[in-house]
Amino acid sequence: MYDNKQIQVLQQQTLSFLLQAGQQKNLAGPADINQLRDVLRFHEYRYYVMSEPLLSDYEYDRLYQLLQHTEKQHPELISTDSPTQRVGSSLNQSFVTVQHLVPMLSLDNSYNADDLADFDRKARELSGLDTIEYCIEPKFDGASISLIYENDRLVRAATRGDGVEGDDITTNIKQIRSIPLTAAFSSYGISQIEIRGEIIMSKNAFEKYNALLVAQNLSTLANPRNAASGSLRMKDPKDVAQRSLDAFLYHVSYFIKEDTKDHLSTANANLLASHSGTLELLWNLGFRSPQKEKRVVQGIQPVIDYCLDFEAGRDNLPYEIDGMVVKVNDIALQDQLGMTSHHPRWAIAFKFKARQATTKLRAVDFQVGRTGAVTPVAKLDPVYLGGVTVSSISVHNEEYIKEKDLKIGDSVLIERAGDVIPQIVKSLPELRDGTEQDIIFPNVCPVCKSELSKEETEAVWRCINIECEAQVVEKIIHFVSKDAMDIKSFGDANVRKFYELGLLKDIPGIYELAYEQIGELEGFGKKSLDNLRTAIEASKQQPLHRLVYGLGIRFVGETTAKTLANSVEHILDFKNKTEEELIRLEDVGGKVAKSIHHFFLNEQNIHMLEHLATLGLQLKNQKKEVVAAGALMGKTFLFTGTLAKLKRSEAEAMAEAQGGIIVSGVSVKLNYLVVGEDAGSKFEKAKKINTIKIISEEEFLQLVAE
Ligand code: IVH
């Protein structure tokens, strides 16, 4: 990107600008400003793209401030591609949907050497070649983006979205310093170009960012990928800047080349003829492409070797990758091979295996959940596994423990695939020394000591004492949770704390808190107390279905809670409903009906609801009259596959707004199945039931509009 001569000049200019910054001098004029911008761009490139800075952070800041200061005095000289213009000012931006110039496809996956050999065989058959040249590079684990440059300037950045349309996130993307705002594409005769890549967060940045969250008492992010993808649509660009994101660019999907015989040397033209050349061209123009990580080889065997080598060293990389991508190197051959509607035939992802580690199982704790289920949790010697430290893992139930042959003191093999919760794969009995002990399942509740019971058809043991402390606490936690009554600023920790201090003993107690006493606790200033009180008061007006869900009736999820709430005028109407009546409701089977019936037969539960009514909670179905007029009244809907225009939740809300009912499975009770892209088993099942109307998203929108 910069040759030695240029570097020398830029370094000299750097020194001179640093001197001026030290003497608090202003720059002379436009020529100087442009030079300073070039100097800053150079240092950004050294730092963010090459990871070889030539300046300390402090010195960089001095230069940056010098530019800021000068631009303030000469606002007429500010240009949109100045390094100072990355920081956007539009608070609370909303995102406009934009069309991709070329659809953003996905990749086909392979998992082992055989899959790769298959891929190679097909490519050879289709092309008629004996040996194919491949370029291999890491599969970055982040969020994909598209960048468009016109006349050397970044004009648009967009998320992948559904592959056809994404969100315009240009302002946010400008916060990422490894993405140049300008690049000299014109020197290659290119006037417009679309580049694809991945926004990632390095392991280091991820750890620092999480530490920051911990310090602010906020919940941490699960992994670098979530951190990166969650950043793209943040409302305030400053928040994006704070996350120290990074980008790898690995694909050119489209470009327009002017007819420029003079300045397009043969060497440059050739670059775009191969994938490896494209990576080199991007690198030469100041982009962080996998130029150093890539490898070009002939035939599939070296591809396999390189993939396995990289997999072995993945933990030493500064960023997360979840596999490798193998691409046919010759672009003309890529075009010849073409693509399916889902993925190109000239590329394939090689997915890494789940990460595994061995550690010791030291003990088993037994935890009591909201429904009284007693879950054994294995306590392990802490071990680092794919971005997180694992020290405890649920081992589900007695049968599971037997099946995996687990003993206390065992060495165990654990694994974690991507985002998935860590699991014990197996114990390693060959490493036993005789001191291991059987895991004894308790026959009394570890919390309230009452006897546990187990139904024949179930694998779990339960504490059936409904006054059991553990259950009461878990029930309150569920009641205040986001999907139930959504009492913000309450949270698990506060529920536990208040319970332990005797300030809260049941669900109605939430609405009778002694705020004066809470105000005396450490960490409860006036502001947090006010927030808590406001959130609790606001929850009294939550729609009925949230209350029904919040009660934590077994087998009643959010969808069923909505069906239930919609079927009555007042929650206490359930007292008089028989199981048969309940089964007639959409989405309610025998097991669910029994559980609901049982709940409303219980005197204590009825007392609790009456108590909640006296405390001012809304127990009536307020929406009922409104939806009665809805065009889709009583019709059942199910959405499957990926919708192109609407989010699933938006579509569901639209149906519900007109009286429609959302169900969770295909059955004869279903009226409409709305199918999006890649619809699977639900679609197949619905085709066999001819009373179900199968409609597209478009048809659904028409239905709603009518
Ligand atoms: S090539 C038509 N190369 O993986 C070109 N994709 O599972 C298709 N990804 O959507 C993409 N690293 O977001 C390509 N080196 C790489 C990649 C990569 C990560 C992502 C990309 C894609 C997804 C498919």
Residues whose N, C-alpha, C, O or C-beta is under 5 A from the ligand:
A	BS01	IVH	L105 S106 L107 E137 P138 K139 F140 S144 E198 Y250 V325 P344
